[in-house]
Amino acid sequence: MLQLFMQNKQDGRCIMTQVLTTAITVSLISIILPMILKAEEKNNDSDNDKIVFEFGKKIKICMLVITILFIIILLACTLAVVLNDDKEAIVAIVIFSVFTLLSSFLYVLTRNKKIIYVNNKFYYYNIIGKKSLFNVLDIKEAIENPSDGMKLVFNDGRKLKVDTQMINYVKIKEILDKNNIKYTDRHGNNAPKGW
């Protein structure tokens, strides 16, 4: 009889953990996703004189969903340890903590990294939103890697990378051609073609 009571108590904890995890999931998604989508709409400018290089909305949403899923799994593992004294879940907590940190980093990267071209200048916003200014006429070298993007090397040694996954990536070649800047592939071949 006592074993049956303990069994029901543990089943109740498992059900409570699942209900709590589901409630947290729905809450996070319903609160965070609309806020992010509204912020994305505000960032879309209609200025024709500038070109914005940024990651697309689908990539940002995908990274956000992955991050939220890892957070939910991490919370479920933490609840399993707290409520059920499940010592094996500690390994899962460590593993999902690492995945949560990595996915959070990638989400912040896709969310904040942006390059704006206007009046022969690049305004670069890094992962934390810090703004840097690069002049197109100071480009010493442009190296293209089809799978990675275009790396611009400037006279002062600074580097700027335009990723292939960014919106308007193809326009970087137009900007370079307009300013008579030759670009090479990673093997040193001038003006690579065919991709």
MOMONOR-V396207 format. One record per residue. N is the residue number from 1. RES is the residue in one small letter. PHI is phi as a letter, one per 20 degrees, with the letter a starting at -180 (999 if undefined). PSI is psi in radians with two decimals (none if undefined). Layout:
n=N res=RES phi=PHI psi=PSI
n=N res=RES phi=PHI psi=PSI
This chain:
n=1 res=m phi=999 psi=-0.74
n=2 res=l phi=f psi=-0.67
n=3 res=q phi=f psi=-0.70
n=4 res=l phi=f psi=-0.72
n=5 res=f phi=f psi=-0.76
n=6 res=m phi=f psi=-0.67
n=7 res=q phi=f psi=-0.80
n=8 res=n phi=f psi=-0.63
n=9 res=k phi=f psi=-0.74
n=10 res=q phi=f psi=-0.69
n=11 res=d phi=f psi=-0.68
n=12 res=g phi=f psi=-0.68
n=13 res=r phi=f psi=-0.71
n=14 res=c phi=f psi=-0.75
n=15 res=i phi=f psi=-0.74
n=16 res=m phi=f psi=-0.70
n=17 res=t phi=f psi=-0.77
n=18 res=q phi=f psi=-0.73
n=19 res=v phi=f psi=-0.76
n=20 res=l phi=f psi=-0.74
n=21 res=t phi=f psi=-0.76
n=22 res=t phi=f psi=-0.73
n=23 res=a phi=f psi=-0.73
n=24 res=i phi=f psi=-0.71
n=25 res=t phi=g psi=-0.91
n=26 res=v phi=f psi=-0.70
n=27 res=s phi=f psi=-0.84
n=28 res=l phi=f psi=-0.81
n=29 res=i phi=f psi=-0.76
n=30 res=s phi=f psi=-0.40
n=31 res=i phi=e psi=-0.83
n=32 res=i phi=f psi=-0.77
n=33 res=l phi=f psi=-0.82
n=34 res=p phi=f psi=-0.62
n=35 res=m phi=f psi=-0.71
n=36 res=i phi=f psi=-0.72
n=37 res=l phi=f psi=-0.65
n=38 res=k phi=f psi=-0.72
n=39 res=a phi=f psi=-0.65
n=40 res=e phi=f psi=-0.71
n=41 res=e phi=f psi=-0.63
n=42 res=k phi=f psi=-0.52
n=43 res=n phi=f psi=-0.24
n=44 res=n phi=f psi=1.86
n=45 res=d phi=e psi=2.70
n=46 res=s phi=d psi=0.41
n=47 res=d phi=f psi=2.14
n=48 res=n phi=f psi=-0.35
n=49 res=d phi=e psi=-0.15
n=50 res=k phi=d psi=2.69
n=51 res=i phi=d psi=2.21
n=52 res=v phi=d psi=2.15
n=53 res=f phi=d psi=1.98
n=54 res=e phi=b psi=2.87
n=55 res=f phi=f psi=2.56
n=56 res=g phi=f psi=2.85
n=57 res=k phi=f psi=-0.62
n=58 res=k phi=f psi=-0.71
n=59 res=i phi=f psi=-0.73
n=60 res=k phi=f psi=-0.78
n=61 res=i phi=f psi=-0.70
n=62 res=c phi=f psi=-0.80
n=63 res=m phi=f psi=-0.61
n=64 res=l phi=f psi=-0.78
n=65 res=v phi=f psi=-0.73
n=66 res=i phi=f psi=-0.75
n=67 res=t phi=f psi=-0.77
n=68 res=i phi=f psi=-0.71
n=69 res=l phi=f psi=-0.74
n=70 res=f phi=f psi=-0.63
n=71 res=i phi=f psi=-0.72
n=72 res=i phi=f psi=-0.78
n=73 res=i phi=f psi=-0.70
n=74 res=l phi=f psi=-0.74
n=75 res=l phi=f psi=-0.70
n=76 res=a phi=f psi=-0.73
n=77 res=c phi=f psi=-0.70
n=78 res=t phi=f psi=-0.74
n=79 res=l phi=f psi=-0.63
n=80 res=a phi=f psi=-0.68
n=81 res=v phi=f psi=-0.77
n=82 res=v phi=f psi=-0.84
n=83 res=l phi=e psi=-0.61
n=84 res=n phi=d psi=0.03
n=85 res=d phi=l psi=0.74
n=86 res=d phi=e psi=1.77
n=87 res=k phi=f psi=-0.46
n=88 res=e phi=f psi=-0.42
n=89 res=a phi=f psi=-0.21
n=90 res=i phi=f psi=-0.65
n=91 res=v phi=f psi=-0.74
n=92 res=a phi=f psi=-0.63
n=93 res=i phi=f psi=-0.77
n=94 res=v phi=f psi=-0.80
n=95 res=i phi=f psi=-0.84
n=96 res=f phi=f psi=-0.37
n=97 res=s phi=f psi=-0.75
n=98 res=v phi=f psi=-0.82
n=99 res=f phi=f psi=-0.65
n=100 res=t phi=f psi=-0.75
n=101 res=l phi=f psi=-0.76
n=102 res=l phi=f psi=-0.80
n=103 res=s phi=f psi=-0.60
n=104 res=s phi=f psi=-0.74
n=105 res=f phi=f psi=-0.81
n=106 res=l phi=f psi=-0.63
n=107 res=y phi=f psi=-0.81
n=108 res=v phi=f psi=-0.65
n=109 res=l phi=f psi=-0.88
n=110 res=t phi=f psi=-0.48
n=111 res=r phi=f psi=-0.72
n=112 res=n phi=d psi=-0.49
n=113 res=k phi=f psi=2.16
n=114 res=k phi=b psi=2.51
n=115 res=i phi=c psi=2.21
n=116 res=i phi=d psi=2.21
n=117 res=y phi=d psi=2.14
n=118 res=v phi=b psi=2.34
n=119 res=n phi=l psi=0.88
n=120 res=n phi=l psi=0.52
n=121 res=k phi=c psi=2.51
n=122 res=f phi=d psi=2.21
n=123 res=y phi=d psi=1.99
n=124 res=y phi=d psi=2.24
n=125 res=y phi=d psi=2.08
n=126 res=n phi=e psi=-2.92
n=127 res=i phi=f psi=-0.51
n=128 res=i phi=e psi=0.12
n=129 res=g phi=n psi=0.12
n=130 res=k phi=f psi=2.34
n=131 res=k phi=e psi=2.35
n=132 res=s phi=c psi=2.61
n=133 res=l phi=d psi=2.29
n=134 res=f phi=c psi=2.35
n=135 res=n phi=e psi=2.31
n=136 res=v phi=f psi=-0.61
n=137 res=l phi=f psi=-0.22
n=138 res=d phi=e psi=0.11
n=139 res=i phi=f psi=2.15
n=140 res=k phi=e psi=-0.63
n=141 res=e phi=b psi=2.48
n=142 res=a phi=c psi=2.12
n=143 res=i phi=d psi=2.20
n=144 res=e phi=d psi=2.32
n=145 res=n phi=c psi=2.00
n=146 res=p phi=g psi=-0.56
n=147 res=s phi=e psi=-0.21
n=148 res=d phi=d psi=-0.73
n=149 res=g phi=p psi=-2.89
n=150 res=m phi=d psi=2.15
n=151 res=k phi=d psi=2.13
n=152 res=l phi=d psi=2.19
n=153 res=v phi=d psi=2.25
n=154 res=f phi=d psi=2.87
n=155 res=n phi=g psi=-0.56
n=156 res=d phi=e psi=0.10
n=157 res=g phi=n psi=-0.17
n=158 res=r phi=f psi=2.68
n=159 res=k phi=c psi=2.59
n=160 res=l phi=c psi=2.27
n=161 res=k phi=d psi=2.20
n=162 res=v phi=d psi=1.97
n=163 res=d phi=f psi=2.57
n=164 res=t phi=f psi=-0.41
n=165 res=q phi=f psi=-0.13
n=166 res=m phi=f psi=2.56
n=167 res=i phi=f psi=2.49
n=168 res=n phi=m psi=0.35
n=169 res=y phi=g psi=-0.68
n=170 res=v phi=f psi=-0.38
n=171 res=k phi=f psi=-0.22
n=172 res=i phi=f psi=-0.61
n=173 res=k phi=f psi=-0.66
n=174 res=e phi=f psi=-0.70
n=175 res=i phi=f psi=-0.77
n=176 res=l phi=f psi=-0.77
n=177 res=d phi=f psi=-0.71
n=178 res=k phi=f psi=-0.54
n=179 res=n phi=d psi=0.26
n=180 res=n phi=l psi=0.74
n=181 res=i phi=d psi=2.12
n=182 res=k phi=e psi=2.46
n=183 res=y phi=d psi=2.61
n=184 res=t phi=c psi=2.86
n=185 res=d phi=e psi=3.13
n=186 res=r phi=f psi=-0.23
n=187 res=h phi=e psi=0.00
n=188 res=g phi=n psi=0.07
n=189 res=n phi=f psi=2.34
n=190 res=n phi=f psi=2.48
n=191 res=a phi=l psi=1.15
n=192 res=p phi=f psi=2.53
n=193 res=k phi=c psi=2.94
n=194 res=g phi=n psi=0.13
n=195 res=w phi=c psi=none
